[in-house]
């Protein structure tokens, strides 16, 4: 979800008409933007139909001018009579000056000093703390947490609000470190079942920390996928972000596996898994997630028949108690999906409501299947925590960096269980810009900002708390979504959407609270066009950004590559990502050839090649001028590919970036992107194993022994010989 480069205005000849004044005021009062800026000096009014649809998804009828006027009058009355907003935020630095940031959703601020200043004189306050204390007429000295604030005015009006007390900033990395970036499914070992798993992750982290001096390993989202063949292979369209996917389990590492009664059946499954693995590593087959899961599901059902020992049972009971209703809903959805399919919109009427009597009956009737999926969530959580322990025991200061997708599949478990907080009939996307004049629709339902605020951001808090159980750091995809999201009404093109604002102050407060409790770092993916003030607000709160070498140019000046001293410090600096060409392909121009073969070029291939070669040559010239190329190449870019890739990473070390990331396939010479945006079945997105420069898949055991990878990591290793 990147659109790197300078802000530019696309050609959009059909500009929507300005909104009627009443509709515009109503929209603004609910955080629905009435215009957007696709580039400097350009403002485009939002489509009236999109604004009306967004308001409808927020429970506001504005379908006719009369309805809009009535809704506006009701909104004005509500705001006049309201003592407190649903959620109030308090930080130690409440009184200090802050950089300008986009205003919060809806009316007025939610920061505690401003809220208290707006109360009528003589209003009495009561705080019921998360720790069980009651404080009267004071909000001083509160511990971080989510408390209950009650305000009672002299005229007898009373209102309660959630009071989020959060640290000023999130935790920051302990010193500087480098790490590896990898898509876990692509990291097969000679022991995995046809795709990389959590044991492979633990092995990689243990090796990278001890043998290579790495500080972290970043992986793709490991959220639960929507079941059914063929499964959507994208890790960014999950069924649930709240619970991990058991396809990543190493079955043999589950303690109960040793006591499976039907050993012959288990051995047969292991043999079939070995054939799957060999197909990928030795025969050039693509990773088949569905085939892997079918084998693991059968094996895990055998494992599930083995009773837990007393200690394991107690740990399992604790997990169930901690996750409560959310875990019950998650397991129930998966049990129901086995019978009715993976789109809950097509289930029998009564089962579409997670709180209905029909669902309660089905949960009881399917108790065995619900228990199975509950157990899988616990087992996966355990292996995730084991991977993080392995990373920290190997000396990594951060450990495993997990990835939080921007949303969930509309048919999946979270969308079913949390219908009350999702905006019905809406999808998240992006407006038209210089890189996509038609805009984007990602097919992910957005959270309702009003419902989040009404719950004290409980869904968001619970999500973060679940992820921080096993994450040393968290990468947030499209972190700008903490501020606003482009809502696209169902049936409309992405050009006919509207921005809906979230209370970024509250979202960042919850993030700071949960990250601080876990001692975890947060990295925001903030590539592309970013609203003014957003990066400054994120930096102020301690959220690291993401800087990719090929996009770091002086866009406001001469457009040349940005020298290392001008890079920002509070970021993860990398050469590439999963959505971009590997560095070898970028240097050699192979990425242009790939897009040409697939018919994706919009200009003649010769023009694309010339531009790509000039871009690479410009960067290599800068690297050479800084003395970062040990053996300056006499030929064109890519003529000494391995040394040029090492020079790129020497450059990243020259920047002040707190974290430096190495795309693991760059260490093997792999030229294939893991995902090629704009393609579906034309390219094997999310199904490629890590391979060498000739496209030969490399198992983990061969990868870590690769002289090419070791030479690259030696550049980055802390100490006299490296970084």
C-alpha positions in Angstrom: 0.0 0.0 0.0 2.7 2.5 -1.1 2.6 5.3 -3.5 6.1 6.8 -3.1 7.4 10.0 -4.4 6.4 13.6 -4.4 2.8 14.8 -4.0 1.4 15.5 -7.5 -2.1 16.1 -8.7 -3.7 13.6 -11.0 -5.8 14.7 -14.0 -9.4 14.5 -12.7 -11.6 16.5 -15.1 -14.9 15.5 -13.5 -14.6 17.5 -10.2 -17.6 17.0 -7.9 -19.8 20.0 -7.1 -19.5 21.7 -3.7 -21.7 20.3 -0.9 -24.8 22.2 0.3 -23.9 24.1 3.5 -26.0 22.1 5.9 -24.6 18.8 4.6 -21.1 20.2 4.8 -21.5 21.3 8.4 -23.2 17.9 9.3 -20.3 16.0 7.7 -17.6 18.0 9.4 -19.3 17.5 12.8 -19.0 13.8 12.4 -15.5 13.8 11.1 -16.4 13.2 7.4 -14.1 15.4 5.2 -15.9 17.5 2.6 -12.8 17.8 0.4 -9.3 16.3 -0.1 -6.0 17.5 -1.5 -4.5 15.2 -4.1 -1.4 17.5 -4.3 0.0 20.9 -3.3 -2.3 23.8 -4.1 -5.2 21.5 -5.2 -8.4 20.8 -3.4 -11.1 18.5 -4.7 -14.6 18.5 -3.1 -15.8 15.1 -1.9 -18.6 13.5 -3.9 -21.9 14.3 -2.3 -23.0 10.7 -2.6 -19.9 9.5 -0.8 -20.5 12.0 2.1 -24.1 10.9 2.5 -23.1 7.2 2.4 -20.3 7.7 5.0 -22.8 9.6 7.3 -25.3 6.7 6.9 -22.6 4.2 7.9 -22.1 6.4 11.0 -25.9 6.1 11.7 -26.8 9.6 10.4 -29.5 10.1 7.9 -28.7 12.8 5.3 -30.4 11.3 2.3 -32.5 14.4 1.7 -32.0 18.1 2.4 -34.7 17.8 5.1 -33.1 14.8 6.7 -29.7 16.6 6.7 -31.2 19.7 8.4 -32.9 17.6 11.0 -29.7 15.6 11.7 -27.7 18.8 11.9 -30.1 20.3 14.4 -30.0 17.1 16.5 -26.2 17.1 16.4 -26.0 20.7 17.5 -28.3 20.1 20.4 -26.4 17.0 21.4 -23.1 18.9 21.5 -24.5 21.8 23.4 -25.9 19.6 26.1 -23.0 17.2 26.3 -20.7 17.5 29.3 -18.0 15.0 28.2 -17.0 13.4 25.0 -17.1 9.6 25.1 -13.4 9.3 25.5 -11.0 11.7 27.1 -7.2 11.5 26.8 -4.6 12.6 29.5 -0.8 12.7 29.2 1.9 14.1 31.4 2.7 16.7 28.7 -0.9 18.0 28.3 0.1 21.5 29.0 3.1 21.6 26.6 3.3 22.9 23.1 2.9 20.4 20.4 3.5 20.4 16.6 0.5 21.1 14.5 -1.4 17.9 13.8 -4.7 17.1 12.0 -7.7 17.8 14.1 -9.6 14.9 15.8 -12.8 13.3 14.4 -16.0 15.1 15.2 -16.4 18.2 17.4 -13.6 19.6 19.5 -10.6 18.2 21.3 -10.6 15.2 23.6 -7.5 16.2 25.6 -8.3 16.4 29.3 -7.3 20.1 29.9 -9.5 21.3 27.1 -12.4 19.1 28.2 -12.1 20.3 31.8 -11.9 23.9 30.8 -15.2 23.6 28.9 -17.1 22.2 31.8 -19.6 24.5 33.6 -18.3 26.2 36.8 -19.0 24.1 39.8 -19.0 20.7 38.0 -18.0 17.8 40.3 -15.7 15.1 39.1 -15.3 11.5 40.1 -12.6 9.1 38.7 -13.0 5.3 39.2 -9.6 4.0 38.4 -8.5 0.9 36.6 -6.8 -0.1 39.9 -10.1 0.1 41.8 -9.7 3.4 43.5 -12.2 6.3 43.6 -10.9 9.9 43.4 -13.2 12.9 43.9 -12.7 16.3 42.2 -9.2 15.6 40.9 -7.6 14.0 38.0 -4.0 14.4 39.3 -1.6 11.5 39.9 -3.5 8.9 37.9 -1.6 5.7 36.9 -1.5 4.9 33.2 -4.6 3.0 32.2 -8.3 3.3 31.1 -10.4 4.8 33.9 -14.0 6.0 34.3 -14.5 9.7 34.5 -17.9 11.1 35.7 -18.8 14.8 35.5 -21.9 16.1 37.3 -22.9 19.7 36.5 -24.6 22.0 39.1 -28.0 21.6 37.2 -27.9 17.9 37.8 -26.7 16.7 34.4 -24.3 13.9 34.6 -22.1 12.2 32.0 -19.5 9.4 32.1 -16.5 9.0 29.8 -13.5 6.7 29.4 -10.4 8.4 30.6 -7.2 7.1 28.9 -4.1 8.1 30.8 -1.1 7.3 28.6 2.7 8.0 28.6 3.9 10.9 26.4 5.9 8.6 24.2 6.2 5.1 23.1 9.3 3.0 24.0 12.3 3.6 21.7 14.9 1.1 20.6 17.8 0.4 22.9 20.6 1.9 20.8 20.9 1.3 17.1 20.5 -2.1 15.5 20.0 -3.8 12.2 17.7 -6.7 11.4 16.3 -9.0 8.8 13.0 -8.6 6.9 11.4 -11.7 5.6 8.0 -13.2 4.6 7.7 -16.1 7.0 5.9 -18.4 4.5 8.9 -18.0 2.1 11.4 -19.2 4.7 11.3 -23.0 4.4 13.7 -25.3 6.2 14.3 -29.0 5.7 11.9 -29.6 8.6 8.9 -27.3 7.7 5.8 -28.6 6.0 5.9 -26.9 2.6 6.0 -23.3 3.9 8.0 -21.5 6.6 6.7 -21.8 10.1 7.2 -20.5 13.7 10.0 -23.0 14.4 11.8 -21.7 11.3 11.3 -18.2 12.6 12.8 -19.1 16.0 15.8 -20.8 14.3 16.4 -17.7 12.1 16.2 -15.4 15.0 18.6 -17.5 17.1 21.1 -17.7 14.3 20.8 -14.0 13.3 21.2 -12.8 16.9 24.1 -15.0 17.9 26.0 -15.4 14.7 25.3 -12.2 12.8 24.7 -9.7 15.6 21.2 -8.8 14.3 18.8 -7.0 16.6 15.4 -8.0 15.1 13.6 -10.1 12.5 10.5 -8.5 10.9 7.9 -10.8 9.4 4.6 -10.3 7.4 1.3 -10.3 9.2 0.6 -13.7 10.8 -3.1 -13.0 11.3 -5.7 -15.8 10.8 -6.7 -16.3 7.2 -10.1 -16.8 5.7 -10.4 -20.6 5.3 -11.4 -22.4 2.1 -9.7 -23.4 -1.0 -8.3 -21.4 -2.7 -7.4 -19.2 0.3 -6.6 -15.6 -0.5 -2.8 -15.8 -0.1 -2.4 -12.2 0.9 -1.5 -11.8 4.5 -3.0 -8.3 4.4 -6.6 -9.5 4.0 -7.0 -11.7 7.1 -10.1 -13.1 8.7 -9.0 -11.9 12.0 -6.2 -9.6 13.3 -6.9 -10.6 16.9 -5.7 -14.2 16.7 -2.8 -15.7 14.7 -3.1 -18.3 12.0 -2.3 -21.9 13.1 -1.0 -22.7 9.6 2.3 -21.3 11.0 2.5 -24.0 13.7 5.3 -26.6 13.8 3.2 -29.6 14.6 6.1 -31.7 16.0 6.9 -28.9 18.5 3.5 -29.2 20.2 4.2 -31.3 23.3 1.1 -33.5 22.9 2.3 -34.6 19.5 4.6 -37.1 21.2 1.6 -38.9 22.6 -0.6 -39.2 19.5 -2.2 -42.6 19.5 -2.5 -43.1 15.8 1.2 -43.0 14.9 0.7 -44.6 11.5 -1.7 -41.8 10.4 0.6 -39.1 11.8 3.6 -40.7 10.0 1.7 -40.7 6.8 0.9 -37.0 7.2 4.6 -36.3 7.9 5.6 -38.2 4.7 3.1 -36.1 2.7 4.5 -33.0 4.2 8.0 -34.0 3.2 6.8 -34.4 -0.4 5.2 -30.9 -0.3 8.5 -29.5 1.0 10.5 -31.3 -1.6 8.1 -30.0 -4.4 8.9 -26.4 -3.4 12.6 -26.7 -2.6 13.7 -29.2 -5.2 11.1 -29.2 -8.0 10.3 -25.5 -8.3 6.7 -25.7 -7.2 4.9 -22.7 -5.7 4.1 -22.6 -2.0 0.6 -24.2 -1.6 -0.8 -22.8 1.7 -4.1 -24.8 1.3 -2.3 -28.1 0.9 -0.1 -27.3 3.9 -3.1 -26.4 6.0 -5.0 -29.5 5.0 -2.1 -31.7 6.3 -1.6 -29.7 9.5 -5.3 -29.6 10.3 -5.5 -33.4 10.1 -2.3 -33.7 12.3 -3.6 -31.2 14.8 -6.9 -33.0 15.1 -4.9 -36.1 16.2 -2.9 -33.9 18.6 -6.2 -32.4 20.0 -7.3 -35.9 21.1 -4.4 -36.0 23.5 -5.4 -34.7 27.0 -3.3 -31.8 28.4 -1.2 -32.4 31.4 -2.1 -30.4 34.6 0.3 -27.6 34.0 -0.5 -27.2 30.3 -4.3 -27.3 31.2 -3.8 -24.5 33.7 -2.0 -22.4 31.1 -4.7 -23.1 28.6 -7.4 -22.1 31.1 -5.6 -18.9 31.8 -5.4 -18.1 28.0 -9.1 -18.7 27.6 -9.9 -16.6 30.6 -7.7 -13.7 29.4 -9.3 -13.6 25.9 -12.9 -14.4 27.0 -15.7 -13.6 24.6 -13.3 -12.6 21.8 -11.8 -16.1 21.7 -15.2 -17.8 21.9 -16.4 -15.7 19.0 -13.3 -16.4 17.0 -13.5 -20.2 17.5 -17.2 -20.2 16.9 -16.9 -18.4 13.5 -14.3 -21.0 12.4 -16.6 -23.9 13.5 -19.5 -22.4 11.7 -17.5 -21.7 8.6 -16.7 -25.4 8.3 -20.4 -26.0 7.8 -21.8 -22.9 6.2 -18.8 -21.5 4.3 -16.4 -18.7 5.0 -18.8 -15.8 4.1 -21.0 -15.1 7.1 -23.3 -12.9 5.0 -24.5 -16.1 3.3 -25.1 -18.0 6.5 -28.7 -18.7 7.8 -30.2 -15.5 9.2 -29.9 -16.3 12.9 -26.2 -17.2 12.6 -25.3 -13.8 11.1 -25.6 -12.3 14.6 -22.9 -13.5 17.0 -25.2 -12.7 20.0 -28.4 -14.4 18.7 -30.0 -17.4 20.3 -29.4 -19.4 17.1 -25.7 -18.7 17.4 -25.7 -19.8 21.0 -27.4 -23.0 20.1 -24.9 -23.7 17.3 -22.0 -22.9 19.6 -23.2 -25.6 22.0 -23.9 -28.1 19.2 -20.5 -27.5 17.8 -18.7 -27.5 21.1 -16.0 -30.0 20.0 -15.1 -27.9 16.9 -15.2 -24.7 18.9 -12.8 -26.3 21.4 -10.5 -27.4 18.6 -10.2 -23.9 17.1 -9.8 -22.4 20.6 -6.9 -24.8 21.3 -5.3 -23.9 17.9 -5.3 -20.2 18.9 -3.5 -21.1 22.2 -1.0 -23.3 20.6 -0.1 -20.7 18.0 0.2 -18.0 20.6 2.6 -20.3 22.5 4.9 -20.9 19.6 4.9 -17.1 18.8 6.0 -16.3 22.3 8.6 -19.1 22.0 10.0 -17.4 18.9 10.3 -14.1 20.7 12.0 -15.8 23.7 14.5 -17.4 21.3 15.2 -14.0 19.7 15.8 -12.3 23.1 17.9 -15.2 24.4 20.0 -14.8 21.2 20.8 -11.3 22.3 18.4 -9.4 20.1 17.4 -6.1 21.8 14.1 -6.0 19.9 13.3 -9.5 18.7 10.4 -10.3 16.4 8.8 -7.4 14.7 5.2 -8.3 13.8 3.1 -6.6 11.2 -0.4 -5.3 11.8 -2.5 -5.2 8.6 -4.7 -2.2 8.0 -7.9 -4.1 8.2 -9.8 -7.4 7.9 -11.7 -9.4 5.2 -15.4 -8.3 5.2 -16.5 -12.0 5.3 -14.2 -13.0 8.1 -14.3 -13.7 11.8 -13.6 -10.2 13.1 -16.1 -8.6 10.7 -18.7 -11.0 12.0 -17.9 -10.8 15.7 -17.4 -7.0 15.8 -20.2 -5.9 13.5 -21.1 -3.1 15.9 -17.8 -1.3 15.4 -17.4 -1.8 11.6 -18.9 0.6 9.1 -21.4 -1.4 7.1 -21.3 -0.9 3.4 -17.9 0.7 3.4 -14.5 -0.3 2.2 -11.0 1.3 2.9 -9.0 2.5 0.0 -7.1 5.5 -1.4 -8.2 8.5 -3.4 -6.9 9.3 -6.9 -3.3 10.5 -6.9 -0.3 10.9 -9.3 0.3 7.1 -9.2 -3.2 5.8 -9.6 -5.7 8.2 -11.2 -8.5 5.7 -10.5 -7.9 5.5 -6.8 -7.8 2.2 -4.9 -10.3 0.0 -3.1 -8.7 -2.5 -0.7 -11.9 -4.3 0.2 -11.4 -3.9 3.9 -14.3 -2.6 6.1 -13.2 0.3 8.3 -13.8 0.8 12.0 -16.4 3.4 13.0 -14.6 6.1 14.9 -17.8 7.0 16.9 -18.2 3.4 18.1 -14.5 3.1 19.0 -14.8 6.3 21.1 -18.0 5.0 22.8 -16.2 1.9 23.9 -13.0 3.7 25.1 -11.3 2.1 22.1 -11.7 -1.4 23.6 -11.5 -3.2 20.3 -8.3 -1.4 19.4 -6.8 -1.9 22.9 -7.7 -5.6 22.9 -6.1 -6.0 19.4 -2.9 -4.4 20.5 -2.7 -6.3 23.7 -3.0 -9.6 21.9 -0.3 -8.7 19.5 2.1 -7.4 22.1 1.9 -10.7 23.9 4.6 -12.0 21.5 5.9 -9.0 19.7 9.2 -7.2 20.4 8.0 -4.5 18.1 5.0 -3.9 15.9 4.9 -2.5 12.4 1.6 -0.8 11.5 0.7 -1.0 7.9 -0.6 2.4 6.5 -0.1 4.1 9.9 -1.8 7.2 8.4 -5.0 5.3 9.1 -4.7 6.3 12.8 -5.6 9.8 11.5 -8.0 9.2 8.6 -9.1 6.6 6.1 -10.6 6.9 2.7 -14.1 5.3 2.8 -15.5 3.9 -0.5 -19.2 3.1 -0.5 -20.1 -0.3 -1.7 -20.8 -0.3 -5.5 -19.0 3.0 -6.0 -15.6 3.4 -7.7 -12.7 4.5 -5.4 -12.8 7.9 -7.0 -16.2 8.5 -5.3 -15.0 8.1 -1.7 -14.5 10.5 1.2 -12.0 10.7 4.1 -13.3 10.0 7.5 -11.2 11.2 10.4 -10.3 9.2 13.6 -9.3 10.8 16.9 -5.6 10.4 16.4 -4.8 11.7 19.8 -6.8 8.9 21.4 -5.5 6.2 18.9 -1.9 7.2 19.7 -2.7 7.3 23.4 -3.9 3.7 23.3 -0.9 2.7 21.2 1.5 4.4 23.7 -0.3 2.8 26.7 -0.2 -0.8 25.3 3.3 -0.5 23.8 4.7 0.8 27.1 3.0 -1.9 29.1 4.7 -4.4 26.7 8.0 -2.5 26.4 7.6 -2.7 22.6 8.7 -0.5 19.8 6.3 0.6 17.1 7.2 1.3 13.4 4.7 3.0 11.2 4.6 2.4 7.5 4.2 6.0 6.3 5.3 5.7 2.7 3.8 7.8 0.0 1.5 10.8 0.2 1.1 11.8 3.9 -1.2 14.5 5.2 0.7 17.5 6.6 1.3 17.2 10.3 1.0 13.4 10.5 4.7 12.5 10.4 5.4 15.2 13.0 2.7 13.9 15.3 3.9 10.3 15.0 7.5 11.4 15.7 6.5 13.4 18.7 4.8 10.3 20.2 7.8 8.0 19.4 6.4 6.0 16.5 9.2 5.3 14.1 8.7 5.9 10.4 9.7 3.8 7.3 12.3 5.1 4.8 13.1 3.2 1.6 16.3 4.1 -0.1 15.0 4.5 -3.7 12.3 6.9 -2.6 14.5 9.2 -0.4 15.1 12.1 -2.7 15.1 15.8 -2.3 11.6 16.1 -3.6 11.3 19.8 -2.6 14.6 20.7 -4.2 16.6 19.2 -7.1 15.1 15.7 -6.8 18.5 14.1 -6.4 19.2 11.2 -4.0 19.1 12.4 -0.4 22.5 12.3 1.2 22.7 10.1 4.4 23.0 13.0 6.9 19.7 14.4 5.7 17.7 11.2 6.5 15.5 11.2 9.5 16.7 9.3 12.6 13.4 8.1 13.9 12.8 5.4 11.3 13.5 1.9 10.0 15.7 2.4 6.9 15.6 -0.3 4.2 16.5 -0.8 0.6 13.2 -2.4 -0.4 10.0 -4.0 0.9 7.8 -7.0 0.0 5.8 -4.8 -2.5 8.9 -3.6 -4.3 11.6 -5.1 -6.5 14.6 -6.8 -4.6 17.7 -4.7 -4.8 19.4 -7.0 -7.4 16.4 -6.6 -9.7 16.5 -2.8 -9.2 20.2 -2.6 -10.1 20.0 -4.9 -13.2 16.6 -3.7 -14.5 15.1 -7.1 -14.2 12.0 -5.6 -12.5 11.3 -3.8 -15.8 11.6 -7.0 -17.8 9.2 -8.7 -15.4 6.5 -6.0 -15.8 7.1 -6.0 -19.5 6.5 -9.8 -19.7 3.3 -9.4 -17.8 2.0 -6.5 -19.9 2.0 -4.0 -17.0 4.1 -1.2 -18.6 2.3 2.0 -19.6 5.3 3.2 -21.7 7.7 1.5 -24.1 10.1 -0.9 -22.4 13.1 1.0 -23.7 11.9 4.2 -21.9 11.3 2.3 -18.7 14.7 0.6 -18.9 16.4 3.9 -19.5 14.7 5.6 -16.6 15.4 2.7 -14.3 19.1 2.6 -15.3 19.5 6.3 -14.8 17.9 6.0 -11.4 20.3 3.2 -10.3 23.3 5.0 -11.8 22.5 8.2 -9.9 22.4 6.3 -6.6 25.5 4.4 -7.4 27.3 7.6 -8.2 26.4 8.9 -4.8 27.6 5.7 -3.1 30.9 5.9 -5.0 31.4 9.6 -4.1 31.0 8.6 -0.4 33.6 5.9 -0.8 31.1 3.1 -0.1 31.9 1.0 -3.1 34.9 -1.1 -2.4 35.4 -2.0 -6.0 33.7 0.8 -8.1 32.2 -0.9 -11.1 33.4 0.1 -14.5 30.2 -1.1 -16.2 26.6 -0.2 -15.9 24.5 -0.7 -12.7 24.4 -4.4 -11.7 27.8 -5.3 -13.3 29.1 -6.0 -9.8 25.8 -6.7 -8.2 26.9 -8.2 -4.9 29.3 -5.3 -4.1 26.7 -2.8 -5.1 24.1 -4.3 -2.7 26.7 -4.2 0.1 27.3 -0.6 -0.8 23.6 0.2 -0.6 23.6 -1.2 3.0 26.8 0.7 3.9 24.9 3.8 2.9 21.9 2.9 5.1 24.4 2.6 8.0 25.7 6.1 7.2 22.2 7.5 7.9 21.1 8.3 11.5 18.2 5.8 11.3 17.7 4.0 14.6 16.9 0.7 12.8 18.3 -0.6 9.5 16.5 -3.5 7.8 17.9 -6.0 5.3 15.5 -7.7 3.0 16.6 -11.3 3.5 16.2 -12.2 -0.2 18.7 -9.5 -1.0 21.2 -11.6 0.9 20.6 -14.5 -1.5 20.4 -12.5 -4.7 16.7 -13.2 -5.3 15.3 -11.0 -8.1 11.6 -11.8 -7.7 9.3 -9.5 -5.6 7.1 -11.4 -3.2 4.2 -9.3 -4.3 3.6 -7.4 -7.5 0.9 -4.8 -7.0 -1.6 -4.6 -9.8 -1.5 -8.4 -10.5 -3.7 -11.3 -9.3 -3.3 -14.5 -11.2 -0.7 -13.2 -13.6 2.0 -13.5 -10.9 2.5 -15.9 -8.0 2.1 -13.3 -5.3 2.8 -14.5 -1.7 3.7 -18.0 -2.9 7.5 -17.8 -3.6 10.2 -19.3 -1.5 13.4 -17.4 -0.9 15.7 -18.2 -3.8 19.2 -17.5 -5.1 20.2 -15.3 -8.1 19.3 -18.2 -10.4 15.9 -18.7 -8.9 16.9 -21.9 -7.0 15.0 -22.1 -3.7 17.2 -22.0 -0.7 16.2 -23.8 2.5 17.0 -22.0 5.8 20.0 -24.3 6.4 21.6 -23.4 3.0 20.6 -19.7 3.3 22.4 -19.1 6.6 25.5 -20.8 5.2 25.5 -18.7 2.0 28.8 -16.8 1.5 26.8 -14.1 -0.2 24.4 -13.5 2.8 27.3 -13.7 5.3 29.3 -11.1 3.3 26.3 -8.8 3.3 25.6 -9.2 7.0 29.3 -8.7 7.8 28.8 -5.1 6.5 26.1 -4.5 9.1 27.4 -6.5 12.1 28.1 -4.2 15.0 31.8 -3.9 15.9 35.1 -3.0 14.2 34.6 -5.2 11.1 31.1 -4.1 10.4 28.6 -1.4 11.2 
